[in-house]
Amino acid sequence: MTADDSFGRLDDDDYPAYTMGRAAEMLGTTQGFLRAIGEARLITPLRSAGGHRRYSRYQLRIAARARELVDQGTPIEAACRIIILEDQLEEAQRINAEYRRAASRRTAGA
């Protein structure tokens, strides 16, 4: 991958562009917090060739939501579970909307 290829990936929400230290700094949290939500399987950071954790912008948004819940007093394990359930609900709603649109098209064409 060339430098130009890497630069183009910065717009990719799933590109693991942030080190653990930078991610923690951006979120205003500790590296231990990031490790804890990783252990709870909320996010799984990619690893660099040297074995260091690397986070994407998408993962940082999830971690920020977890931090918000923890700051409100929710235990970290419960916060992780809430976020997982929120994500599953959002996906189910997206799928249902697709089914409704498909059904609507079939009804309109009949």
Secondary structure as UniProt FT lines:
FT   HELIX           3..8
FT   HELIX           9..11
FT   TURN            13..14
FT   STRAND          18..19
FT   HELIX           20..27
FT   HELIX           31..39
FT   TURN            40..41
FT   STRAND          46..47
FT   TURN            49..50
FT   STRAND          53..55
FT   HELIX           57..71
FT   TURN            72..73
FT   HELIX           76..109
//
